[in-house]
Amino acid sequence: MLSFVLFINFFTIYLPLLVFGILMPYYSKKTLLFGVNVPQNISSDEKVKRLKKIYMRNYSISLTLVMLIFYTVGFIYEIPNAFNVSVFAFILVLTANYIYIHLKVKNLKKTEGWIIDKKQVVIVSTNSNSPKRKISMKYHIIPAVIVLFTWVISAILYPNLPDQIPTHFDFKGAITTYKAKSFVTVFSVPMTQLGMLIMFYFISVMISKSKMTIDPAKPKTSEKQNLIASRRWGLFTILTSIWIITHFLYIQLCILGVINFSHTFNIIINILSIVFPLVVLTVFSLITGQSGSRVNVDSNEIENEKLIHKDDDDYWKWGLFYYNPDDPSLWIEKRFGIGWTVNFAHPVRIVLGIATIIILIVSIVLVFNT
């Protein structure tokens, strides 16, 4: 059993994180090098290429070593949770390697004087609230209908359920835990679905309202890329919402005894539930990039190499945490990889911070109870 858990963990957690971590610098814009604002032509500098190679080497080796430690301990001492905890260790390894190179790049930028002869400007897009940037929110009706169906069928079957119902399954779909029938035990999955529906809707709104970062060297091209990227990530959010919420419907139907498939079928479904979003995420990242930097748009715009986005590195701690009291924006695109973060100087940050802590605590509790 442990060998099977190790196998699944390796292919659904370690391997994807290894690939994502290695490709991360290539998802980012050429004007953002490991979270540092730089001129676009710097990406071809030999010193920069060497730093990228150092990052990939260090990350690959350190992640593999940590993986071997956790997997060995978990397998030898028969501690299944060692595989679950390894996720947090892997993320720490990625962060540590990133920060190490980030500081190297920041120092190199200063010593090489990369932006001394550049004019620093800020371009504000007038299309931040353009419909072209948004995916219609009506598509969230699809996962909402799935959630409603789950609630309805659970309510209909509730009176006829046995006093003890299955609440936990292993990866093969075999029942591992029974609990007394109650509203909480029967409707825990539908409640989780509802929470996810709200979360994904919130993410869609956040993407459509996040601050657009326009490259002054090619503002028209950059704006088009940003608009396309926002729509693509909005679409990704909806597809992921539908996929995950449908998978939870599958789990609920198993709990209610409506369906009972073979172990092989359950393994395939559970693997797909993890692999499919990861594959879609990888594809979207490769064809879109940060701020749409990998999107090809029809533009005859000539690049102005004398212009660069205002150097705001001082507002970013390690290129990870943005704190700018003068910026009214709440949602800001991350400087490394794909995604968004918040302006920690914004008043709403306190509410978001508390919510994040609660989610982390709940996640950790769930890890140690599964």
Backbone torsions as a table, in degrees:
resi	resn	phi	psi	omega
1	MET	NA	-44.0	-179.8
2	LEU	-63.2	-38.7	179.6
3	SER	-63.4	-34.9	178.4
4	PHE	-68.7	-43.1	177.8
5	VAL	-61.2	-42.9	178.3
6	LEU	-61.0	-43.5	-179.8
7	PHE	-60.2	-47.4	-179.7
8	ILE	-64.3	-44.3	-179.5
9	ASN	-60.8	-40.1	-178.0
10	PHE	-62.5	-46.6	-173.5
11	PHE	-85.5	-19.2	-178.5
12	THR	-106.1	-14.4	-178.9
13	ILE	-123.3	-61.1	-175.8
14	TYR	-61.6	-53.2	-175.6
15	LEU	-62.0	-47.0	177.1
16	PRO	-60.7	-41.6	179.2
17	LEU	-65.0	-37.0	177.8
18	LEU	-62.8	-47.2	-179.2
19	VAL	-66.0	-46.8	-179.9
20	PHE	-60.7	-42.8	-178.9
21	GLY	-63.5	-41.5	-179.9
22	ILE	-68.3	-39.3	-177.5
23	LEU	-81.8	-12.1	-174.0
24	MET	-50.9	-46.0	-179.7
25	PRO	-61.9	-23.7	-177.1
26	TYR	-87.6	-16.1	172.8
27	TYR	-75.7	-30.3	-173.4
28	SER	-73.1	158.7	176.4
29	LYS	-67.9	154.4	178.5
30	LYS	-68.2	-19.4	178.8
31	THR	-87.3	-0.6	176.0
32	LEU	-127.2	108.2	-177.7
33	LEU	-108.5	106.0	-177.1
34	PHE	50.2	45.8	176.1
35	GLY	80.4	8.2	-179.3
36	VAL	-111.9	132.8	179.9
37	ASN	-73.4	118.0	-176.4
38	VAL	-137.6	160.7	173.5
39	PRO	-65.4	150.7	-175.1
40	GLN	-62.8	-35.5	-175.9
41	ASN	-71.9	-8.8	-178.8
42	ILE	-67.8	-24.0	-176.3
43	SER	-60.3	-21.9	179.9
44	SER	-93.1	0.0	179.3
45	ASP	-67.5	138.1	-177.0
46	GLU	-62.3	-36.8	179.7
47	LYS	-66.1	-36.3	178.3
48	VAL	-68.3	-43.8	177.6
49	LYS	-59.5	-38.4	-179.8
50	ARG	-66.7	-40.4	178.9
51	LEU	-64.2	-37.4	177.4
52	LYS	-64.1	-40.6	178.7
53	LYS	-66.0	-39.6	177.8
54	ILE	-62.3	-44.0	179.0
55	TYR	-59.4	-49.8	-178.2
56	MET	-62.5	-40.3	179.2
57	ARG	-65.9	-51.0	-178.1
58	ASN	-62.3	-42.6	-178.2
59	TYR	-65.2	-46.0	-179.0
60	SER	-60.8	-45.3	-177.5
61	ILE	-68.6	-48.8	-176.6
62	SER	-65.8	-39.8	179.2
63	LEU	-65.7	-40.3	179.3
64	THR	-65.7	-40.8	178.7
65	LEU	-63.2	-45.4	179.0
66	VAL	-64.0	-40.4	177.5
67	MET	-59.3	-46.5	-179.0
68	LEU	-62.9	-39.0	179.4
69	ILE	-63.1	-52.0	-177.7
70	PHE	-66.1	-41.7	-178.5
71	TYR	-68.6	-36.9	178.7
72	THR	-66.4	-46.9	179.2
73	VAL	-61.8	-46.5	-179.2
74	GLY	-62.7	-37.6	-176.6
75	PHE	-78.6	-45.8	-176.9
76	ILE	-68.6	-44.8	-176.4
77	TYR	-94.7	6.8	177.1
78	GLU	53.4	56.1	178.8
79	ILE	-116.6	92.2	-178.2
80	PRO	-57.9	-34.4	-178.2
81	ASN	-65.9	-16.7	177.0
82	ALA	-61.6	-34.3	179.0
83	PHE	-70.4	-36.8	178.7
84	ASN	-69.4	-44.3	-179.2
85	VAL	-65.4	-26.7	-179.0
86	SER	-58.2	-26.3	179.0
87	VAL	-58.1	-47.1	-179.6
88	PHE	-65.1	-37.6	178.5
89	ALA	-64.8	-40.4	179.5
90	PHE	-62.4	-42.3	-179.9
91	ILE	-65.0	-39.2	177.0
92	LEU	-63.4	-39.1	178.3
93	VAL	-62.7	-45.1	178.5
94	LEU	-60.2	-46.0	-178.9
95	THR	-63.7	-44.3	-178.9
96	ALA	-62.6	-43.5	179.2
97	ASN	-65.7	-39.1	178.3
98	TYR	-63.7	-48.4	-177.8
99	ILE	-61.6	-39.0	179.4
100	TYR	-58.0	-48.6	-179.4
101	ILE	-73.5	-34.0	177.4
102	HIS	-56.1	-47.0	179.8
103	LEU	-65.6	-35.8	177.0
104	LYS	-63.1	-45.3	-179.4
105	VAL	-65.4	-42.0	-179.7
106	LYS	-61.6	-41.3	178.1
107	ASN	-67.9	-40.2	179.7
108	LEU	-65.3	-38.8	177.9
109	LYS	-59.8	-40.0	-179.3
110	LYS	-70.7	-46.2	-176.7
111	THR	-71.3	-32.4	-178.8
112	GLU	-86.8	-13.6	179.1
113	GLY	61.4	46.8	-174.2
114	TRP	-61.5	-29.8	-174.1
115	ILE	-114.1	10.8	-177.4
116	ILE	-59.5	-42.5	-176.1
117	ASP	-95.4	15.4	-179.4
118	LYS	-104.2	145.3	174.4
119	LYS	-90.4	122.8	-176.2
120	GLN	-92.4	123.8	-179.7
121	VAL	-137.2	163.1	175.2
122	VAL	-121.9	123.9	178.0
123	ILE	-101.9	124.6	178.9
124	VAL	-104.4	124.6	-179.4
125	SER	-79.8	138.4	176.1
126	THR	-89.8	0.0	-178.2
127	ASN	-108.1	22.8	-178.2
128	SER	-59.8	-33.8	-179.5
129	ASN	-105.7	19.7	-178.7
130	SER	-67.6	141.1	175.6
131	PRO	-59.5	-24.7	179.3
132	LYS	-63.6	-18.8	-176.3
133	ARG	-89.5	-14.3	-169.6
134	LYS	-114.7	146.3	167.7
135	ILE	-91.5	134.0	-177.8
136	SER	-54.6	131.8	-179.2
137	MET	-68.9	-10.8	-179.7
138	LYS	-65.0	-21.2	179.6
139	TYR	-68.2	-18.2	176.8
140	HIS	-71.8	-8.9	175.9
141	ILE	-64.3	-32.3	-178.1
142	ILE	-60.4	-55.9	177.2
143	PRO	-65.7	-28.3	178.8
144	ALA	-64.3	-39.2	178.1
145	VAL	-65.0	-38.8	178.7
146	ILE	-63.8	-42.4	178.2
147	VAL	-63.2	-45.2	179.8
148	LEU	-60.8	-42.8	178.7
149	PHE	-60.9	-41.2	179.4
150	THR	-61.9	-43.8	179.1
151	TRP	-64.2	-44.1	-176.4
152	VAL	-64.8	-48.9	-178.1
153	ILE	-66.9	-32.2	177.4
154	SER	-67.5	-40.6	179.6
155	ALA	-67.6	-38.9	-179.5
156	ILE	-66.0	-42.2	-175.7
157	LEU	-85.8	-12.3	-175.0
158	TYR	-53.1	-49.2	-176.3
159	PRO	-60.8	-28.6	-175.3
160	ASN	-95.8	3.4	179.8
161	LEU	-74.6	149.6	178.2
162	PRO	-68.8	166.8	-178.8
163	ASP	-64.2	-30.9	177.1
164	GLN	-113.8	126.0	-179.8
165	ILE	-122.4	150.4	177.9
166	PRO	-69.6	136.6	179.8
167	THR	-123.3	-18.5	178.4
168	HIS	-134.4	143.3	178.1
169	PHE	-131.1	151.3	173.0
170	ASP	-84.9	-176.8	-174.5
171	PHE	-64.5	-22.9	180.0
172	LYS	-86.3	-5.4	-179.4
173	GLY	92.4	2.7	178.2
174	ALA	-75.8	138.9	-178.9
175	ILE	-71.3	130.5	179.4
176	THR	-113.4	-21.3	-177.1
177	THR	-143.9	136.8	172.0
178	TYR	-115.3	146.7	175.1
179	LYS	-139.2	159.5	-179.7
180	ALA	-63.7	141.0	-180.0
181	LYS	-65.3	129.3	175.9
182	SER	-157.6	172.2	179.4
183	PHE	-60.0	-42.0	-177.3
184	VAL	-65.6	-46.5	-177.1
185	THR	-67.8	-37.1	-178.0
186	VAL	-77.9	-37.1	-174.2
187	PHE	-104.5	13.8	179.1
188	SER	-64.8	-40.1	178.7
189	VAL	-67.8	-47.8	176.3
190	PRO	-58.8	-36.7	177.8
191	MET	-66.2	-38.0	176.1
192	THR	-63.7	-42.1	177.0
193	GLN	-58.0	-45.4	-179.3
194	LEU	-61.4	-42.9	177.9
195	GLY	-61.7	-40.9	179.1
196	MET	-67.3	-39.1	178.1
197	LEU	-59.0	-46.1	178.7
198	ILE	-64.0	-42.6	-178.9
199	MET	-61.8	-47.4	-178.5
200	PHE	-67.5	-35.0	175.8
201	TYR	-64.0	-42.8	178.8
202	PHE	-61.7	-41.9	178.8
203	ILE	-62.8	-41.2	178.6
204	SER	-60.7	-44.1	178.1
205	VAL	-63.9	-42.5	-179.9
206	MET	-60.4	-43.5	179.9
207	ILE	-61.5	-42.3	-177.5
208	SER	-71.6	-19.9	-178.0
209	LYS	-108.0	-1.9	-178.0
210	SER	-67.6	155.4	-178.7
211	LYS	-68.6	131.8	177.3
212	MET	-89.3	128.9	177.9
213	THR	-101.1	112.0	-176.0
214	ILE	-99.7	132.9	177.9
215	ASP	-78.7	115.5	-178.5
216	PRO	-62.0	-25.6	-178.5
217	ALA	-66.9	-33.4	177.9
218	LYS	-143.2	71.3	-171.7
219	PRO	-62.4	-41.6	-178.2
220	LYS	-67.0	-44.4	178.1
221	THR	-63.0	-45.0	-178.5
222	SER	-62.2	-40.4	-179.9
223	GLU	-64.7	-44.1	177.7
224	LYS	-59.7	-42.5	180.0
225	GLN	-63.4	-40.8	178.7
226	ASN	-62.5	-43.2	-179.1
227	LEU	-63.5	-43.9	179.2
228	ILE	-65.4	-42.1	-179.4
229	ALA	-61.5	-42.5	179.9
230	SER	-60.4	-42.3	179.3
231	ARG	-66.4	-41.8	-179.1
232	ARG	-64.3	-43.4	-179.0
233	TRP	-72.6	-28.3	172.9
234	GLY	-65.1	-41.1	177.0
235	LEU	-64.7	-42.1	178.3
236	PHE	-60.0	-40.9	179.9
237	THR	-61.9	-43.5	-179.9
238	ILE	-67.1	-44.0	179.0
239	LEU	-61.4	-42.6	179.2
240	THR	-65.3	-40.7	178.3
241	SER	-59.6	-47.7	-180.0
242	ILE	-61.8	-44.2	-176.6
243	TRP	-64.2	-49.8	-176.1
244	ILE	-68.3	-43.7	-179.5
245	ILE	-65.2	-35.5	175.5
246	THR	-65.7	-38.7	178.1
247	HIS	-63.7	-37.6	177.5
248	PHE	-69.7	-30.2	173.0
249	LEU	-62.7	-42.3	177.6
250	TYR	-58.5	-44.7	179.0
251	ILE	-62.0	-43.9	-178.7
252	GLN	-64.5	-38.7	178.0
253	LEU	-64.9	-31.9	174.8
254	CYS	-68.2	-42.4	179.3
255	ILE	-62.6	-40.9	-178.4
256	LEU	-77.3	-8.5	179.4
257	GLY	79.2	14.5	-179.7
258	VAL	-73.0	-37.2	179.2
259	ILE	-126.8	153.0	179.1
260	ASN	-154.2	90.2	-175.8
261	PHE	-94.3	171.8	-179.3
262	SER	-70.3	162.7	178.2
263	HIS	-59.6	-39.8	-179.4
264	THR	-61.9	-44.4	-179.9
265	PHE	-64.2	-42.8	179.2
266	ASN	-62.2	-41.0	178.8
267	ILE	-61.5	-44.3	179.9
268	ILE	-61.8	-45.5	-179.8
269	ILE	-62.1	-45.3	-178.0
270	ASN	-67.0	-37.7	177.1
271	ILE	-66.4	-44.2	179.3
272	LEU	-62.6	-33.9	-179.4
273	SER	-62.2	-26.4	178.7
274	ILE	-95.7	-45.6	-173.0
275	VAL	-70.2	-41.6	-176.1
276	PHE	-57.6	-51.9	177.9
277	PRO	-60.4	-35.4	179.6
278	LEU	-66.5	-41.2	178.9
279	VAL	-65.1	-45.4	179.3
280	VAL	-62.8	-41.4	178.2
281	LEU	-60.5	-43.8	179.9
282	THR	-62.8	-45.1	-179.6
283	VAL	-63.3	-46.9	179.5
284	PHE	-61.2	-40.3	-179.3
285	SER	-65.5	-42.3	-177.6
286	LEU	-69.0	-36.4	-177.8
287	ILE	-90.5	-13.7	-177.2
288	THR	-111.0	-52.3	-178.7
289	GLY	73.8	179.1	-179.3
290	GLN	-73.0	127.9	-178.3
291	SER	57.4	24.7	-179.9
292	GLY	74.8	21.2	-175.5
293	SER	-62.6	-21.1	-179.9
294	ARG	-100.7	6.8	178.9
295	VAL	-86.2	127.5	176.8
296	ASN	-88.2	120.1	178.6
297	VAL	-118.6	148.9	178.1
298	ASP	-75.2	104.8	-178.5
299	SER	-150.9	133.4	176.5
300	ASN	-99.6	15.3	-176.8
301	GLU	-64.2	133.0	178.9
302	ILE	-89.2	131.0	-178.6
303	GLU	-72.4	131.2	176.3
304	ASN	-97.1	97.5	-174.5
305	GLU	-71.7	-7.5	-180.0
306	LYS	-83.9	-14.0	-178.0
307	LEU	-102.7	145.9	176.5
308	ILE	-145.9	151.1	177.3
309	HIS	-62.0	142.8	-178.7
310	LYS	-49.0	132.0	-178.8
311	ASP	-70.7	103.5	-178.3
312	ASP	-115.6	27.4	-179.7
313	ASP	-57.5	-31.8	-177.1
314	ASP	-66.5	-19.9	178.7
315	TYR	-85.1	-6.6	-178.0
316	TRP	-114.2	119.3	176.3
317	LYS	-85.9	114.2	-177.4
318	TRP	59.8	15.9	-178.3
319	GLY	72.0	12.9	-176.2
320	LEU	-114.0	-40.8	-173.9
321	PHE	-114.2	121.4	-177.1
322	TYR	-99.3	125.5	179.5
323	TYR	-136.1	102.9	-179.4
324	ASN	-140.9	98.8	-178.9
325	PRO	-61.7	-22.6	-177.8
326	ASP	-85.8	-6.4	-179.8
327	ASP	-101.3	115.8	-178.7
328	PRO	-74.1	-9.8	-178.0
329	SER	-66.5	141.5	175.7
330	LEU	-95.5	-46.7	-176.9
331	TRP	-100.1	127.6	-178.0
332	ILE	-127.9	141.1	176.7
333	GLU	-69.1	140.0	179.2
334	LYS	-61.4	155.9	-179.8
335	ARG	-93.1	-12.3	-180.0
336	PHE	-135.6	121.4	-178.6
337	GLY	83.4	-155.5	-175.6
338	ILE	-115.9	136.4	177.3
339	GLY	137.9	-171.7	-176.5
340	TRP	-133.6	156.4	175.5
341	THR	-135.8	-176.2	-178.0
342	VAL	-113.7	157.9	171.1
343	ASN	-81.5	107.1	-174.0
344	PHE	-69.9	-3.8	175.3
345	ALA	-90.9	-8.0	-179.2
346	HIS	-76.1	139.4	-178.8
347	PRO	-56.4	-31.5	-176.7
348	VAL	-70.8	-12.6	-175.7
349	ARG	-57.7	-31.8	-177.6
350	ILE	-62.9	-46.3	179.3
351	VAL	-62.5	-45.3	179.9
352	LEU	-64.4	-37.4	179.2
353	GLY	-63.6	-44.9	178.8
354	ILE	-63.0	-43.2	179.3
355	ALA	-61.9	-40.7	179.6
356	THR	-63.9	-43.4	179.4
357	ILE	-61.7	-43.0	179.2
358	ILE	-61.5	-44.7	179.8
359	ILE	-62.1	-41.7	179.5
360	LEU	-63.2	-44.3	-179.6
361	ILE	-63.0	-45.8	179.2
362	VAL	-61.6	-41.6	179.9
363	SER	-61.8	-44.6	-179.5
364	ILE	-64.4	-41.6	178.8
365	VAL	-62.2	-43.1	179.1
366	LEU	-63.4	-38.4	179.4
367	VAL	-59.9	-43.3	-176.1
368	PHE	-83.6	-2.8	179.0
369	ASN	-115.2	10.8	177.7
370	THR	-117.9	NA	NA
